[in-house]
Amino acid sequence: MKHAKIKALISALNRQLPWVEEFMQLVDESGVEISSQTPGRAIAQEVLADAKIHKQTTARSGIESCGFDELISAMELVPPNDQVLILGLIGSKKRGVLYCTIEERVLGGVVVARRPFLEK
């Protein structure tokens, strides 16, 4: 999926949600990379389980993040075996993952601060 399409999907959302604003800033960042031109796919129950785990691990690690609560709430409403498209963006300081239905309706997104590499 191209950068312009991702930007259009995000632009249509409610910017009052913190994750939407964070994702829009990431999309607009100079030099942001799309992790793959072809979206990944997973079934909804796997996305839900992974989101719950990642929410806990990022919180425990003290990593700045947003969007997990909204994503989990949305995924709880999706039939467990439905396919979900997964689109990743990598910025200089943050990375984001956007989750959509096969019809490209946004289910949610997560933005997480990138951890700097440890220097030896």
TORLUM-824393 format. One record per residue: x, y, z of N, C-alpha, C in turn; residue in one letter. Coordinates in steps of 0.001 Angstrom, whole numbers, padded with zeros to 6 digits, always signed. Layout:
% residues N
+---------+---------+---------+---------+---------+---------+---------+---------+---------+---+
:   neast :  nnorth :     nup :  caeast : canorth :    caup :   ceast :  cnorth :     cup : r :
+---------+---------+---------+---------+---------+---------+---------+---------+---------+---+
:       X :       Y :       Z :       X :       Y :       Z :       X :       Y :       Z : a :
...
+---------+---------+---------+---------+---------+---------+---------+---------+---------+---+
This chain:
% residues 120
+---------+---------+---------+---------+---------+---------+---------+---------+---------+---+
:   neast :  nnorth :     nup :  caeast : canorth :    caup :   ceast :  cnorth :     cup : r :
+---------+---------+---------+---------+---------+---------+---------+---------+---------+---+
: +000853 : -001160 : +000000 : +000000 : +000000 : +000000 : +000905 : +001231 : +000000 : m :
: +000541 : +002198 : -000770 : +001367 : +003390 : -000914 : +001128 : +004399 : +000211 : k :
: +002136 : +005232 : +000410 : +002117 : +006268 : +001443 : +000861 : +007127 : +001343 : h :
: +000485 : +007538 : +000127 : -000683 : +008408 : -000067 : -001969 : +007721 : +000389 : a :
: -002096 : +006436 : +000152 : -003280 : +005691 : +000563 : -003362 : +005618 : +002089 : k :
: -002226 : +005343 : +002735 : -002195 : +005288 : +004200 : -002574 : +006654 : +004770 : i :
: -002036 : +007709 : +004195 : -002340 : +009066 : +004658 : -003831 : +009365 : +004494 : k :
: -004426 : +008943 : +003388 : -005859 : +009168 : +003161 : -006705 : +008423 : +004187 : a :
: -006330 : +007181 : +004502 : -007066 : +006405 : +005498 : -007030 : +007088 : +006862 : l :
: -005854 : +007562 : +007261 : -005687 : +008215 : +008566 : -006369 : +009583 : +008591 : i :
: -006276 : +010321 : +007500 : -006864 : +011663 : +007444 : -008374 : +011643 : +007638 : s :
: -009010 : +010540 : +007274 : -010465 : +010437 : +007383 : -010933 : +010132 : +008808 : a :
: -009994 : +009872 : +009711 : -010354 : +009484 : +011081 : -010474 : +010689 : +012006 : l :
: -011022 : +010450 : +013194 : -011189 : +011467 : +014218 : -009826 : +011824 : +014815 : n :
: -009369 : +013035 : +014564 : -008050 : +013440 : +015042 : -008026 : +013729 : +016540 : r :
: -009179 : +013625 : +017194 : -009214 : +013807 : +018645 : -008619 : +012606 : +019371 : q :
: -008579 : +011452 : +018704 : -007975 : +010260 : +019304 : -006461 : +010421 : +019280 : l :
: -005796 : +010281 : +020425 : -004346 : +010504 : +020475 : -003562 : +009663 : +019469 : p :
: -003929 : +008395 : +019282 : -003170 : +007561 : +018349 : -003295 : +008069 : +016921 : w :
: -004451 : +008642 : +016567 : -004638 : +009154 : +015204 : -003714 : +010339 : +014964 : v :
: -003649 : +011244 : +015920 : -002765 : +012401 : +015795 : -001306 : +011957 : +015718 : e :
: -000921 : +011023 : +016575 : +000461 : +010504 : +016561 : +000770 : +009824 : +015220 : e :
: -000183 : +009047 : +014709 : +000033 : +008341 : +013449 : +000146 : +009341 : +012298 : f :
: -000684 : +010385 : +012330 : -000625 : +011403 : +011281 : +000732 : +012099 : +011292 : m :
: +001253 : +012385 : +012481 : +002583 : +012998 : +012564 : +003636 : +012055 : +011987 : q :
: +003493 : +010767 : +012247 : +004429 : +009784 : +011714 : +004339 : +009717 : +010195 : l :
: +003120 : +009703 : +009660 : +002922 : +009666 : +008208 : +003546 : +010890 : +007552 : v :
: +003417 : +012042 : +008208 : +003939 : +013293 : +007644 : +005441 : +013474 : +007834 : d :
: +006069 : +012625 : +008656 : +007493 : +012765 : +008935 : +008319 : +012565 : +007665 : e :
: +009292 : +013421 : +007489 : +010206 : +013295 : +006363 : +011034 : +012021 : +006510 : s :
: +011113 : +011232 : +005470 : +011941 : +010031 : +005497 : +011280 : +008812 : +006103 : g :
: +009992 : +008897 : +006461 : +009315 : +007732 : +007023 : +009282 : +006618 : +005969 : v :
: +009468 : +005393 : +006430 : +009486 : +004239 : +005529 : +008265 : +003364 : +005772 : e :
: +007719 : +002834 : +004692 : +006673 : +001822 : +004807 : +007403 : +000498 : +004897 : i :
: +007072 : -000298 : +005927 : +007839 : -001527 : +006165 : +007683 : -002542 : +005036 : s :
: +006567 : -002494 : +004309 : +006364 : -003401 : +003182 : +005310 : -002796 : +002270 : s :
: +005501 : -002878 : +000963 : +004511 : -002352 : +000027 : +003251 : -003203 : +000014 : q :
: +003365 : -004444 : +000457 : +002217 : -005340 : +000541 : +001851 : -005501 : +002007 : t :
: +000608 : -005181 : +002374 : +000229 : -005321 : +003786 : +000334 : -006764 : +004266 : p :
: +000722 : -006916 : +005523 : +000690 : -008230 : +006133 : -000752 : -008593 : +006439 : g :
: -000976 : -009856 : +006756 : -002326 : -010310 : +007108 : -002245 : -011219 : +008315 : r :
: -003277 : -011144 : +009130 : -003406 : -012036 : +010278 : -004892 : -012176 : +010568 : a :
: -005246 : -013194 : +011329 : -006645 : -013302 : +011721 : -006863 : -012467 : +012981 : i :
: -008084 : -011989 : +013129 : -008413 : -011034 : +014183 : -008050 : -011528 : +015581 : a :
: -008276 : -012804 : +015865 : -007980 : -013287 : +017212 : -006487 : -013221 : +017515 : q :
: -005634 : -013391 : +016508 : -004190 : -013258 : +016713 : -003803 : -011805 : +016938 : e :
: -004421 : -010899 : +016172 : -004141 : -009472 : +016349 : -004544 : -009034 : +017754 : v :
: -005705 : -009483 : +018209 : -006181 : -009136 : +019545 : -005226 : -009655 : +020623 : l :
: -004836 : -010913 : +020516 : -003922 : -011497 : +021509 : -002580 : -010769 : +021510 : a :
: -002041 : -010496 : +020314 : -000758 : -009791 : +020216 : -000854 : -008377 : +020797 : d :
: -001962 : -007685 : +020523 : -002123 : -006318 : +021031 : -002131 : -006303 : +022561 : a :
: -002801 : -007278 : +023158 : -002832 : -007353 : +024619 : -001438 : -007587 : +025193 : k :
: -000677 : -008472 : +024562 : +000686 : -008759 : +025027 : +001584 : -007539 : +024849 : i :
: +001530 : -006921 : +023661 : +002396 : -005764 : +023396 : +002047 : -004580 : +024296 : h :
: +000781 : -004413 : +024614 : +000387 : -003336 : +025535 : +001068 : -003532 : +026882 : k :
: +001028 : -004755 : +027387 : +001644 : -005039 : +028690 : +003160 : -004885 : +028648 : q :
: +003792 : -005420 : +027609 : +005256 : -005390 : +027572 : +005805 : -003983 : +027367 : t :
: +005130 : -003173 : +026543 : +005622 : -001800 : +026374 : +005427 : -001001 : +027656 : t :
: +004299 : -001209 : +028333 : +004056 : -000499 : +029597 : +005086 : -000908 : +030644 : a :
: +005335 : -002211 : +030754 : +006315 : -002688 : +031736 : +007716 : -002167 : +031450 : r :
: +008020 : -002015 : +030179 : +009349 : -001548 : +029784 : +009475 : -000030 : +029810 : s :
: +008367 : +000658 : +030046 : +008411 : +002115 : +030090 : +008554 : +002753 : +028727 : g :
: +008125 : +002049 : +027686 : +008224 : +002575 : +026324 : +006964 : +003374 : +026018 : i :
: +007149 : +004587 : +025542 : +006028 : +005452 : +025189 : +005230 : +004825 : +024047 : e :
: +003911 : +004749 : +024215 : +003059 : +004176 : +023170 : +001650 : +004733 : +023287 : s :
: +000878 : +004594 : +022216 : -000535 : +004956 : +022265 : -001293 : +004131 : +021236 : c :
: -002584 : +003943 : +021498 : -003461 : +003246 : +020572 : -003836 : +001836 : +020956 : g :
: -003151 : +001256 : +021921 : -003447 : -000130 : +022283 : -004875 : -000308 : +022791 : f :
: -005333 : +000581 : +023669 : -006678 : +000422 : +024234 : -007751 : +000481 : +023147 : d :
: -007634 : +001448 : +022243 : -008611 : +001589 : +021170 : -008560 : +000391 : +020219 : e :
: -007353 : -000087 : +019926 : -007211 : -001249 : +019044 : -007833 : -002486 : +019684 : l :
: -007547 : -002705 : +020943 : -008101 : -003875 : +021642 : -009629 : -003808 : +021652 : i :
: -010184 : -002649 : +021949 : -011645 : -002497 : +021948 : -012242 : -002794 : +020577 : s :
: -011594 : -002295 : +019528 : -012092 : -002535 : +018168 : -011969 : -004002 : +017781 : a :
: -010844 : -004617 : +018131 : -010620 : -006016 : +017741 : -011565 : -006969 : +018463 : m :
: -012025 : -006595 : +019647 : -012981 : -007438 : +020375 : -014326 : -007524 : +019655 : e :
: -014586 : -006598 : +018729 : -015836 : -006583 : +017970 : -015723 : -007288 : +016614 : l :
: -014519 : -007625 : +016215 : -014291 : -008271 : +014916 : -014405 : -009787 : +015086 : v :
: -015116 : -010459 : +014169 : -015185 : -011924 : +014253 : -013772 : -012517 : +014300 : p :
: -013527 : -013497 : +015177 : -012175 : -014011 : +015433 : -011413 : -014509 : +014215 : p :
: -012100 : -015024 : +013213 : -011405 : -015578 : +012051 : -011344 : -014631 : +010856 : n :
: -011804 : -013389 : +011024 : -011705 : -012411 : +009936 : -010250 : -012041 : +009690 : d :
: -009925 : -011819 : +008441 : -008581 : -011378 : +008071 : -008426 : -009884 : +008368 : q :
: -007252 : -009510 : +008832 : -006913 : -008124 : +009146 : -005650 : -007770 : +008372 : v :
: -005669 : -006605 : +007724 : -004474 : -006097 : +007041 : -003614 : -005346 : +008053 : l :
: -002312 : -005521 : +007946 : -001375 : -004902 : +008881 : -000348 : -004107 : +008076 : i :
: -000275 : -002798 : +008361 : +000617 : -001897 : +007627 : +001553 : -001221 : +008616 : l :
: +002836 : -001297 : +008364 : +003805 : -000709 : +009275 : +004517 : +000488 : +008694 : g :
: +004774 : +001475 : +009547 : +005567 : +002649 : +009189 : +006709 : +002772 : +010188 : l :
: +007873 : +003156 : +009682 : +009041 : +003306 : +010535 : +009583 : +004720 : +010375 : i :
: +009546 : +005472 : +011463 : +010082 : +006825 : +011466 : +011397 : +006875 : +012209 : g :
: +011935 : +008060 : +012339 : +013233 : +008200 : +013000 : +013150 : +007938 : +014504 : s :
: +012023 : +008303 : +015127 : +011899 : +008136 : +016571 : +010734 : +007245 : +016988 : k :
: +009808 : +006997 : +016065 : +008638 : +006178 : +016383 : +008337 : +005237 : +015232 : k :
: +007601 : +004183 : +015568 : +007090 : +003299 : +014533 : +005611 : +003121 : +014779 : r :
: +004877 : +002876 : +013715 : +003437 : +002721 : +013828 : +002954 : +001517 : +013051 : g :
: +001848 : +000959 : +013510 : +001211 : -000149 : +012817 : -000262 : +000193 : +012696 : v :
: -000780 : +000098 : +011478 : -002177 : +000376 : +011190 : -002866 : -000944 : +010871 : l :
: -004043 : -001142 : +011448 : -004809 : -002379 : +011259 : -006113 : -002038 : +010548 : y :
: -006397 : -002756 : +009461 : -007584 : -002496 : +008653 : -008294 : -003796 : +008299 : c :
: -009568 : -003662 : +007961 : -010296 : -004804 : +007419 : -009810 : -005044 : +005993 : t :
: -010209 : -006163 : +005423 : -009858 : -006465 : +004032 : -010396 : -005372 : +003100 : i :
: -011514 : -004765 : +003494 : -012110 : -003678 : +002702 : -011419 : -002332 : +002951 : e :
: -010338 : -002336 : +003707 : -009529 : -001160 : +004031 : -010255 : -000154 : +004924 : e :
: -011086 : -000651 : +005832 : -011685 : +000180 : +006876 : -010752 : +000095 : +008081 : r :
: -010334 : +001225 : +008580 : -009378 : +001255 : +009693 : -010034 : +000727 : +010965 : v :
: -009362 : -000238 : +011586 : -009796 : -000783 : +012879 : -009091 : -000076 : +014029 : l :
: -007854 : +000282 : +013816 : -007081 : +000947 : +014858 : -005628 : +001044 : +014455 : g :
: -004867 : +001648 : +015314 : -003448 : +001798 : +015057 : -002699 : +001984 : +016359 : g :
: -001436 : +001698 : +016300 : -000570 : +001813 : +017471 : +000685 : +002563 : +017050 : v :
: +001119 : +003482 : +017892 : +002383 : +004186 : +017669 : +003243 : +003950 : +018906 : v :
: +004477 : +003517 : +018670 : +005396 : +003163 : +019754 : +006725 : +003858 : +019514 : v :
: +007290 : +004412 : +020576 : +008612 : +005035 : +020475 : +009648 : +003966 : +020177 : a :
: +010558 : +004284 : +019281 : +011653 : +003366 : +018979 : +012684 : +003473 : +020089 : r :
: +013206 : +002337 : +020471 : +014254 : +002342 : +021494 : +015601 : +002563 : +020816 : r :
: +016388 : +003469 : +021353 : +017717 : +003667 : +020755 : +018585 : +002439 : +020974 : p :
: +019435 : +002178 : +020004 : +020364 : +001058 : +020144 : +021330 : +001356 : +021273 : f :
: +021608 : +000349 : +022033 : +022558 : +000506 : +023146 : +023961 : +000611 : +022590 : l :
: +024692 : +001587 : +023064 : +026083 : +001726 : +022640 : +026964 : +000851 : +023507 : e :
: +027990 : +000298 : +022886 : +028915 : -000555 : +023634 : +029988 : +000261 : +024279 : k :
+---------+---------+---------+---------+---------+---------+---------+---------+---------+---+
